[in-house]
Amino acid sequence: MLEDKEPIATVATRDLAVAKKFYQETLGLTLADENPEVLTFGKGQFKLFVYRSQYAGTNEATAVTWSVGAEAEAIVGDLKRRGVVFEHYDMPGITREGDLHVGEGGKVAWFKDPDGNILSVNGM
């Protein structure tokens, strides 16, 4: 039923103006549409909805992951230069190279948006 349909990543924010600046300027996403309650970022098939909610940042798990392949180190470095602060987690069998968590099969870096939503870049 949904197998051939494109999913849309969705995260909540308390402040659309702050979220707009972060996702557009810090992460470099293209703003495709906006209304008083929802920002839509996207280019091509990727879409991200950022909507106003009092529950923003309450999810304690990763909300959005970008699969970046071999560009992981370069993208993490660029995000760090733009002011992104990365999360560091202790996990069995995982080592850290700077802000990247490295394990069998890939590299992952986690960071939070201004509302505390957990985002990641994955270099698998």
Backbone hydrogen bonds, N-H to C=O, Kabsch-Sander energy under -0.5 kcal/mol:
donor,donor_aa,acceptor,acceptor_aa,energy
5,K,2,L,-2.1
9,A,47,K,-1.5
11,V,49,F,-2.5
13,T,51,Y,-2.5
19,A,15,D,-2.4
20,K,16,L,-2.8
21,K,17,A,-2.0
22,F,18,V,-2.3
23,Y,19,A,-2.9
24,Q,20,K,-2.3
25,E,21,K,-2.4
26,T,21,K,-1.1
26,T,22,F,-0.8
27,L,22,F,-2.2
29,L,23,Y,-2.6
31,L,29,L,-0.5
32,A,30,T,-0.7
32,A,40,T,-2.9
33,D,40,T,-1.8
35,N,38,V,-2.2
39,L,50,V,-2.9
40,T,33,D,-3.3
41,F,39,L,-0.5
41,F,48,L,-2.9
42,G,30,T,-2.6
43,K,46,F,-0.7
46,F,43,K,-1.0
48,L,41,F,-2.6
49,F,9,A,-2.9
50,V,39,L,-2.6
51,Y,11,V,-2.1
51,Y,49,F,-0.5
52,R,37,E,-2.1
53,S,13,T,-2.5
56,A,53,S,-1.2
58,T,55,Y,-1.7
63,A,118,I,-3.3
64,V,118,I,-1.1
66,W,120,S,-2.6
67,S,65,T,-0.5
68,V,66,W,-0.8
68,V,122,N,-2.6
69,G,122,N,-1.1
71,E,68,V,-1.9
72,A,69,G,-1.5
75,I,71,E,-2.9
76,V,72,A,-2.7
77,G,73,E,-2.2
78,D,74,A,-2.3
79,L,75,I,-2.8
80,K,76,V,-2.4
81,R,77,G,-2.1
82,R,78,D,-1.2
83,G,80,K,-1.7
84,V,79,L,-2.4
86,F,84,V,-0.5
87,E,110,W,-2.9
91,M,89,Y,-0.6
94,I,91,M,-1.9
95,T,102,V,-2.5
97,E,100,L,-2.9
98,G,96,R,-0.5
100,L,97,E,-1.9
101,H,108,V,-3.6
102,V,95,T,-3.5
102,V,100,L,-0.6
103,G,106,G,-2.3
106,G,103,G,-2.2
108,V,101,H,-2.3
109,A,121,V,-2.3
110,W,87,E,-0.6
111,F,119,L,-2.6
112,K,85,V,-0.7
113,D,117,N,-2.0
116,G,113,D,-2.0
118,I,61,A,-0.6
119,L,111,F,-3.6
120,S,64,V,-1.9
121,V,109,A,-2.2
122,N,66,W,-3.0
123,G,107,K,-4.2
123,G,121,V,-0.5
